[in-house]
């Protein structure tokens, strides 16, 4: 192929990525006006300034029993491990751009990977910049900080992050799903151990260990059969990223729906079989199955787990109550997605009245919301005192808990189901 043709392909692929990136931003940015109008911006600002004040108070005088060692290891490990890759691929690309696969690797995916590395490095540097004052001033890590120059640590963590992003790309290329899972598990384990060693062990030992860990990963990346360009994997990840964005925005405004990929979830899907097998409960059965195998349930149970972990380490009755209340609000908003469920066209041929759809959706949302309130409500007294300092008085207050639980029952058991069941002109039965 002539040099002119190469230059034309390069220009085409660069412009294609720029156009798709701009089109995606143009698609979602206008919706943020409704997000901020809903009060979410004020809520996020309140959380940000609360965390900022708490952080400033912490670095002024880090308590002797504050777990600076393990907080730093966990936070920096999570930052280094994150390896997203936005390619903006579309389903038709594997057909129409397949003939340009080599060029796609060099001029399109390589650019996306380089930007992912830069973003990951900047993220980890920002996280370390926030942790460094704690690392230097904490009684548990002050001695370590004297022999671990912050600049050296920052460079090491940045390099480790870049390697993780590249490792995520190599994992995507593996042809077998078992290899992808295994490589990711090994990467997570070695990265967590390497970050912990760099923070808490002498650099003369930690740096060679990190180098050996990287060498082991590089060797493992060469073992499985690999795709030159994993089209299907990248297309699925891009579709999932779009669904996450649209799912978030749909809490505040109606947005175009994205086709969700169902998940088996055998550990919970059996709940749908408990619904009586009758025409009156047919819509309930369909909504339960769609909910349990869809992304809404995945986001819900992950949010519940995060909330329970926050409650467990808070050590404050007031914080527990506030987290409890805020969490059930988010749970209710997530469950409002059930009103936007769209069944396949063949569902219209079922001999069941379409007027029962919203009632069934509201019933499923009510049951799931009350279950969430029950789980979070049980976690508050069960974990009270776990994250408290010795001598802290109020680790659990029944009146705070009762107020938060009552609010949760009203929000998830009455208000949100009522909104879901209410028919509007925009609803399509």
C-alpha positions as CSV (number, residue, x, y, z in Angstrom):
1,X,0.0,0.0,0.0
2,X,1.3,3.4,-0.9
3,X,2.4,6.0,1.6
4,X,-0.5,8.3,0.6
5,X,-3.0,5.5,1.4
6,X,-1.4,4.9,4.8
7,X,-1.6,8.6,5.6
8,X,-5.3,8.7,4.5
9,X,-6.1,5.7,6.8
10,X,-4.2,7.3,9.7
11,X,-6.1,10.6,9.2
12,X,-9.4,8.7,8.9
13,X,-8.9,6.7,12.1
14,X,-7.8,9.7,14.1
15,X,-10.8,11.7,12.9
16,X,-13.1,8.7,13.6
17,X,-12.0,8.6,17.2
18,X,-12.3,12.3,17.7
19,X,-15.8,12.4,16.1
20,X,-17.0,9.5,18.3
21,X,-15.6,11.0,21.5
22,X,-17.2,14.4,20.6
23,X,-20.5,12.7,19.7
24,X,-20.6,10.8,23.0
25,X,-20.0,14.0,25.0
26,X,-22.5,15.9,23.0
27,X,-25.0,13.2,23.7
28,X,-24.7,13.1,27.5
29,X,-23.6,16.6,28.5
30,X,-27.0,18.3,27.9
31,X,-28.6,16.0,30.4
32,X,-26.4,17.2,33.3
33,X,-28.5,20.4,33.4
34,X,-31.4,18.3,34.7
35,X,-29.0,16.5,37.1
36,X,-28.0,19.7,38.7
37,X,-31.6,21.1,38.7
38,X,-32.7,18.0,40.7
39,X,-30.6,19.0,43.6
40,X,-27.9,16.4,43.1
41,X,-25.3,19.0,42.5
42,X,-26.1,20.6,45.9
43,X,-26.0,17.1,47.5
44,X,-22.7,16.3,45.9
45,X,-21.3,19.6,46.9
46,X,-22.4,19.1,50.5
47,X,-20.7,15.7,50.6
48,X,-17.5,17.1,49.0
49,X,-17.1,19.9,51.5
50,X,-17.9,17.6,54.4
51,X,-15.2,15.3,53.3
52,X,-12.8,18.2,52.7
53,X,-13.4,19.5,56.2
54,X,-12.9,16.1,57.7
55,X,-9.7,15.6,55.7
56,X,-8.3,18.9,56.9
57,X,-9.0,18.0,60.5
58,X,-7.4,14.6,60.0
59,X,-4.1,15.9,58.6
60,X,-3.8,18.5,61.3
61,X,-3.6,15.8,64.0
62,X,-3.7,12.2,62.8
63,X,-4.8,9.9,65.7
64,X,-2.3,7.4,66.9
65,X,-4.8,4.5,66.3
66,X,-6.0,5.7,62.9
67,X,-5.1,2.8,60.5
68,X,-3.0,4.8,58.1
69,X,-1.0,1.8,56.9
70,X,-3.9,-0.2,55.7
71,X,-6.0,2.7,54.5
72,X,-3.1,3.8,52.3
73,X,-2.5,0.3,51.0
74,X,-6.2,-0.3,50.1
75,X,-6.8,3.1,48.5
76,X,-3.6,3.2,46.5
77,X,-4.1,-0.4,45.4
78,X,-7.7,0.3,44.2
79,X,-6.4,3.4,42.3
80,X,-3.5,1.5,40.6
81,X,-5.7,-1.5,39.7
82,X,-8.4,0.4,37.8
83,X,-7.8,-0.2,34.1
84,X,-10.7,1.1,31.9
85,X,-10.3,1.5,28.2
86,X,-12.8,3.6,26.2
87,X,-12.7,2.8,22.5
88,X,-16.2,4.0,21.5
89,X,-16.4,0.8,19.4
90,X,-19.8,0.0,17.8
91,X,-21.2,-3.4,16.8
92,X,-20.7,-2.8,13.1
93,X,-17.0,-2.0,13.5
94,X,-16.0,-5.7,13.6
95,X,-17.4,-6.0,10.0
96,X,-16.6,-2.7,8.3
97,X,-13.2,-2.0,9.9
98,X,-11.9,-5.6,10.1
99,X,-9.9,-5.1,7.0
100,X,-8.0,-2.3,8.8
101,X,-7.3,-4.3,11.9
102,X,-3.6,-3.6,12.0
103,X,-4.2,0.1,11.4
104,X,-6.8,0.0,14.1
105,X,-4.3,-1.4,16.6
106,X,-1.7,1.2,15.7
107,X,-3.7,4.3,15.1
108,X,-6.9,3.9,17.1
109,X,-6.5,1.5,20.0
110,X,-3.0,2.6,20.8
111,X,-4.2,6.1,21.2
112,X,-7.0,5.0,23.5
113,X,-4.6,2.9,25.5
114,X,-2.1,5.8,25.8
115,X,-4.8,8.1,27.1
116,X,-6.0,5.5,29.5
117,X,-2.5,5.2,30.9
118,X,-2.1,9.0,31.3
119,X,-5.5,9.2,33.0
120,X,-4.7,6.3,35.4
121,X,-1.3,7.8,36.3
122,X,-2.8,11.2,37.0
123,X,-5.5,9.6,39.1
124,X,-3.0,7.7,41.2
125,X,-0.8,10.7,41.6
126,X,-3.8,12.7,42.9
127,X,-4.7,9.9,45.3
128,X,-1.1,9.7,46.6
129,X,-1.0,13.5,46.9
130,X,-4.0,13.3,49.2
131,X,-2.5,10.4,51.2
132,X,1.0,11.7,51.5
133,X,0.3,14.3,54.3
134,X,-1.3,11.5,56.3
135,X,1.6,9.1,55.6
136,X,4.1,11.7,56.8
137,X,2.2,12.8,59.9
138,X,0.6,9.6,61.1
139,X,2.4,8.1,64.2
140,X,2.1,4.7,62.5
141,X,3.9,5.7,59.3
142,X,6.0,8.7,60.2
143,X,9.1,6.6,60.6
144,X,8.5,4.9,57.3
145,X,8.0,8.2,55.6
146,X,11.5,9.3,56.6
147,X,13.1,6.6,54.5
148,X,10.4,6.5,51.7
149,X,10.8,9.8,49.8
150,X,7.4,10.9,48.6
151,X,8.6,11.7,45.1
152,X,10.1,8.2,44.7
153,X,6.9,6.6,45.9
154,X,4.8,8.8,43.6
155,X,6.9,7.7,40.6
156,X,6.7,4.0,41.6
157,X,3.0,4.1,42.0
158,X,2.6,5.9,38.7
159,X,4.6,3.3,37.0
160,X,2.6,0.5,38.7
161,X,-0.6,2.1,37.5
162,X,0.6,2.4,33.9
163,X,1.6,-1.3,34.0
164,X,-1.9,-2.2,35.3
165,X,-3.6,-0.3,32.5
166,X,-1.5,-2.1,30.0
167,X,-2.2,-5.4,31.8
168,X,-5.9,-4.8,31.5
169,X,-5.4,-4.5,27.7
170,X,-3.4,-7.8,27.6
171,X,-6.2,-9.5,29.6
172,X,-8.8,-8.4,27.1
173,X,-6.8,-10.0,24.3
174,X,-6.9,-13.5,25.9
175,X,-9.2,-15.7,23.8
176,X,-10.5,-17.9,26.7
177,X,-12.6,-16.4,29.5
178,X,-10.9,-18.5,32.1
179,X,-7.6,-17.0,31.2
180,X,-9.0,-13.5,31.4
181,X,-10.3,-14.1,34.9
182,X,-7.2,-15.9,36.0
183,X,-4.9,-13.1,34.7
184,X,-6.9,-10.4,36.3
185,X,-6.9,-12.3,39.7
186,X,-3.2,-12.6,39.6
187,X,-2.7,-9.0,38.6
188,X,-5.0,-7.9,41.5
189,X,-3.1,-10.0,44.0
190,X,0.4,-9.0,42.9
191,X,-0.4,-5.3,42.6
192,X,-2.0,-5.2,46.1
193,X,1.1,-6.9,47.6
194,X,3.5,-4.7,45.7
195,X,1.7,-1.5,46.8
196,X,1.7,-2.6,50.4
197,X,5.4,-3.5,50.2
198,X,6.3,-0.2,48.7
199,X,4.4,1.7,51.4
200,X,5.4,-0.4,54.5
201,X,8.7,-2.2,53.7
202,X,12.2,-1.0,52.9
203,X,12.5,0.2,49.3
204,X,15.6,-2.0,48.9
205,X,13.3,-5.0,49.3
206,X,10.0,-3.6,47.9
207,X,11.3,-2.4,44.6
208,X,12.9,-5.7,43.5
209,X,9.7,-7.5,44.6
210,X,7.6,-5.2,42.5
211,X,9.9,-5.8,39.5
212,X,9.6,-9.5,40.0
213,X,5.8,-9.2,40.2
214,X,5.8,-7.3,36.9
215,X,8.1,-9.9,35.3
216,X,5.7,-12.7,36.4
217,X,2.7,-10.8,34.9
218,X,4.6,-10.2,31.6
219,X,5.4,-13.9,31.4
220,X,1.8,-14.9,32.1
221,X,0.5,-12.5,29.4
222,X,2.4,-14.5,26.8
223,X,0.9,-17.9,27.7
224,X,-2.8,-17.9,26.5
225,X,-4.0,-17.8,22.9
226,X,-4.8,-14.2,22.1
227,X,-6.7,-12.1,19.7
228,X,-4.8,-9.4,17.9
229,X,-7.8,-7.1,18.5
230,X,-10.6,-8.4,20.7
231,X,-13.4,-6.7,18.8
232,X,-16.3,-8.4,20.7
233,X,-14.8,-7.7,24.1
234,X,-14.2,-4.0,23.4
235,X,-17.7,-3.6,21.9
236,X,-19.3,-5.2,25.0
237,X,-17.3,-3.0,27.3
238,X,-18.2,0.1,25.4
239,X,-21.9,-0.8,25.4
240,X,-21.7,-1.4,29.2
241,X,-20.1,2.0,29.7
242,X,-22.9,3.7,27.8
243,X,-25.5,1.8,29.8
244,X,-23.9,2.9,33.1
245,X,-23.9,6.6,31.9
246,X,-27.5,6.4,30.7
247,X,-28.6,4.5,33.8
248,X,-27.2,7.3,36.0
249,X,-28.8,10.0,33.9
250,X,-32.1,8.2,33.8
251,X,-32.5,8.8,37.6
252,X,-33.1,12.5,36.8
253,X,-34.5,12.6,33.2
254,X,-35.8,10.3,30.6
255,X,-33.0,9.3,28.3
256,X,-32.7,6.8,25.4
257,X,-32.5,3.3,26.8
258,X,-29.6,1.0,26.0
259,X,-30.1,-2.7,25.5
260,X,-28.9,-4.4,28.7
261,X,-27.1,-7.7,28.7
262,X,-28.8,-10.2,31.0
263,X,-26.9,-12.0,33.7
264,X,-27.7,-15.5,35.0
265,X,-27.3,-14.9,38.8
266,X,-28.4,-18.4,39.8
267,X,-27.8,-17.5,43.4
268,X,-30.8,-15.1,43.4
269,X,-32.8,-15.8,40.2
270,X,-34.7,-18.6,42.0
271,X,-36.7,-15.9,43.9
272,X,-38.8,-15.4,40.8
273,X,-40.0,-19.0,41.1
274,X,-41.7,-18.2,44.4
275,X,-44.3,-16.1,42.7
276,X,-47.6,-17.9,42.2
277,X,-48.1,-19.2,38.7
278,X,-51.2,-17.4,37.7
279,X,-52.3,-14.8,35.1
280,X,-52.9,-12.2,37.8
281,X,-49.2,-12.4,38.8
282,X,-47.8,-12.8,35.3
283,X,-46.4,-9.2,35.1
284,X,-44.9,-9.6,38.6
285,X,-43.1,-12.7,37.4
286,X,-41.7,-11.0,34.3
287,X,-40.6,-7.9,36.2
288,X,-38.9,-10.0,38.9
289,X,-37.0,-12.0,36.3
290,X,-35.9,-8.9,34.4
291,X,-34.9,-7.1,37.6
292,X,-32.9,-10.0,39.1
293,X,-31.0,-10.6,35.8
294,X,-30.5,-7.0,34.8
295,X,-28.1,-4.3,35.7
296,X,-30.4,-2.5,38.1
297,X,-30.1,-5.4,40.6
298,X,-26.3,-5.5,40.1
299,X,-26.0,-1.8,40.9
300,X,-28.4,-2.2,43.9
301,X,-26.7,-5.0,45.7
302,X,-23.2,-3.5,45.2
303,X,-24.5,-0.3,46.6
304,X,-25.9,-2.1,49.6
305,X,-22.6,-3.8,50.2
306,X,-20.7,-0.5,50.0
307,X,-23.2,1.1,52.4
308,X,-22.8,-1.8,54.9
309,X,-19.0,-1.4,54.8
310,X,-19.2,2.4,55.4
311,X,-21.5,1.8,58.3
312,X,-19.2,-0.8,59.7
313,X,-16.2,1.5,59.8
314,X,-17.9,4.8,60.7
315,X,-17.9,4.3,64.5
316,X,-20.5,7.1,64.9
317,X,-24.2,6.8,65.5
318,X,-25.0,10.1,63.7
319,X,-22.9,9.1,60.7
320,X,-24.6,5.7,60.5
321,X,-28.0,7.3,60.5
322,X,-27.1,9.8,57.8
323,X,-25.5,7.1,55.6
324,X,-28.5,4.9,56.2
325,X,-30.9,7.6,55.0
326,X,-28.8,8.7,52.0
327,X,-28.4,5.1,51.0
328,X,-32.1,4.3,50.9
329,X,-32.7,7.4,48.8
330,X,-30.2,6.1,46.2
331,X,-31.8,2.6,46.4
332,X,-35.2,4.1,45.7
333,X,-33.8,6.0,42.7
334,X,-32.2,2.9,41.3
335,X,-35.4,0.9,41.6
336,X,-37.2,3.6,39.7
337,X,-35.5,2.1,36.7
338,X,-38.2,-0.6,36.8
339,X,-40.7,1.8,35.4
340,X,-38.6,2.2,32.2
341,X,-38.3,-1.5,31.5
342,X,-39.3,-2.2,27.9
343,X,-40.2,-5.8,27.0
344,X,-39.7,-7.4,23.6
345,X,-42.5,-6.8,21.1
346,X,-43.8,-10.4,21.5
347,X,-44.8,-9.5,25.1
348,X,-47.7,-7.6,23.6
349,X,-49.2,-10.9,22.3
350,X,-49.5,-12.4,25.8
351,X,-53.1,-12.8,27.0
352,X,-52.6,-10.5,30.0
353,X,-53.8,-7.0,30.5
354,X,-51.2,-4.3,30.0
355,X,-52.7,-2.1,32.7
356,X,-51.1,-4.3,35.3
357,X,-47.5,-3.6,34.2
358,X,-46.9,-0.5,36.3
359,X,-48.6,-2.0,39.3
360,X,-46.4,-5.0,39.1
361,X,-43.3,-2.9,38.6
362,X,-44.2,-0.9,41.8
363,X,-44.8,-4.1,43.7
364,X,-41.3,-5.5,42.7
365,X,-39.7,-2.1,43.6
366,X,-41.5,-2.1,46.9
367,X,-40.3,-5.6,47.8
368,X,-36.7,-4.9,46.7
369,X,-36.6,-1.5,48.5
370,X,-37.9,-3.0,51.8
371,X,-35.3,-5.8,51.5
372,X,-32.6,-3.2,51.1
373,X,-33.9,-1.2,54.1
374,X,-33.9,-4.4,56.1
375,X,-30.4,-5.3,55.2
376,X,-28.9,-1.9,55.8
377,X,-31.0,-1.5,59.0
378,X,-29.7,-4.8,60.3
379,X,-26.1,-3.8,59.5
380,X,-26.2,-0.6,61.6
381,X,-26.7,-2.3,65.1
382,X,-24.8,-5.4,64.0
383,X,-21.6,-3.5,63.2
384,X,-22.0,-0.7,65.8
385,X,-18.6,0.1,67.5
386,X,-16.4,-1.8,65.0
387,X,-14.9,1.4,63.7
388,X,-15.1,3.4,66.9
389,X,-12.1,4.6,68.9
390,X,-11.7,3.5,72.5
391,X,-13.8,5.7,74.7
392,X,-16.3,6.8,72.1
393,X,-19.6,7.0,73.8
394,X,-22.4,7.0,71.2
395,X,-21.7,4.2,68.7
396,X,-25.4,3.3,68.4
397,X,-28.6,5.3,69.2
398,X,-31.9,3.7,68.8
399,X,-33.7,7.0,68.1
400,X,-31.4,7.8,65.2
401,X,-31.8,4.3,63.8
402,X,-35.5,4.4,64.2
403,X,-35.8,7.7,62.4
404,X,-33.6,6.5,59.5
405,X,-35.5,3.2,59.3
406,X,-38.8,4.9,59.3
407,X,-37.7,7.3,56.5
408,X,-36.4,4.3,54.5
409,X,-39.7,2.4,54.9
410,X,-41.7,5.4,53.7
411,X,-39.3,6.2,50.8
412,X,-38.9,2.6,49.5
413,X,-42.2,1.2,50.7
414,X,-44.6,4.0,49.8
415,X,-43.3,7.0,48.0
416,X,-41.2,5.4,45.2
417,X,-43.6,2.6,44.5
418,X,-46.4,5.2,44.3
419,X,-44.4,7.2,41.7
420,X,-43.7,4.0,39.7
421,X,-47.3,2.9,39.7
422,X,-48.6,6.4,38.6
423,X,-49.4,6.4,34.9
424,X,-48.3,9.5,32.8
425,X,-48.7,10.4,29.2
426,X,-45.1,9.4,28.5
427,X,-45.6,5.8,29.7
428,X,-46.1,3.2,27.0
429,X,-48.1,0.3,28.1
